[in-house]
Amino acid sequence: VDVKGFAQAPGDAVRALGHLLCTAFAIGRVRPIGEIDKVRLWHVGEQADYRTIDSLRRVGYDGTRHRARQFTAAMFDDHDLIVALDRSHERALRGYARTEDDVAKIVLLRSFDPDASDLLDVPDPYYAGAEMFDEVLGMIETATRSLFRQLEPAIRPS
């Protein structure tokens, strides 16, 4: 999430919410396809699971254009906030952190959801049915809306 970009163009915040939702849901759940020199290769460039795309479409999002990207340490320089869907993602992202400032940028998405209590991991719906994909999308929407409510004062035009 690049908060600075929103501050420059606050009208884009609503579009950014949709983008963040699609990105978190479509790209957040990728599977390793192999390892080379201890660096995992992910489904880079691939589209999300068809059930993810169907779930997104049912509520009005177009997830077909999103493609998985490999996270790199350089991304800490370009973003103010790095959002992880679960603790395993959080641990992996911390492995990329070069400084304490990088670590401070990493947060769990559901930490923004006041109703999440201690259940901060977004479950992986991969081995479940379509209804679980819808449930997970609902969790992501709720947490993302809460995140944007917290960001809103910083992006609201003066």
LINMOHU-V692909 format. One record per backbone hydrogen bond with DSSP energy under -0.5 kcal/mol. CO is the residue of the C=O (numbers start at 1). NH is the residue of the N-H. Records with the same first field share a line. If there is no record, write none. Layout:
CO = NH ; NH
//
This chain:
1 = 3 ; 80 ; 81
2 = 6
3 = 7
4 = 8
5 = 9
9 = 12
10 = 13
12 = 16
13 = 17
14 = 18
15 = 19
16 = 20
17 = 21
18 = 22
19 = 23
20 = 24
21 = 25
22 = 26
23 = 27 ; 28
24 = 28
28 = 30
34 = 41
36 = 39
38 = 40
39 = 36
40 = 42
41 = 33 ; 34
42 = 44
43 = 46
46 = 68
49 = 52 ; 53
50 = 54
51 = 55
52 = 56
53 = 57
54 = 58
55 = 59
56 = 59 ; 61
57 = 60
61 = 63
63 = 66
68 = 45
72 = 75
73 = 76
74 = 77 ; 78
75 = 79
81 = 83
82 = 84 ; 107
84 = 109
85 = 122
86 = 90
87 = 91
88 = 92
89 = 93
90 = 94
91 = 95
92 = 96
93 = 96 ; 97
99 = 103
100 = 104
101 = 105
102 = 105
103 = 106
105 = 82
107 = 84
108 = 111
109 = 112
110 = 113
112 = 114
113 = 116
116 = 119
118 = 120
120 = 110
121 = 123
123 = 125
125 = 128
129 = 132 ; 133
130 = 134
131 = 135
132 = 136
133 = 137
134 = 138
135 = 139
136 = 140
137 = 141
138 = 142
139 = 143
140 = 144
141 = 145
142 = 146
143 = 147
144 = 148
145 = 149
146 = 150
147 = 151
148 = 152
149 = 153
151 = 154 ; 155
152 = 155 ; 156
//
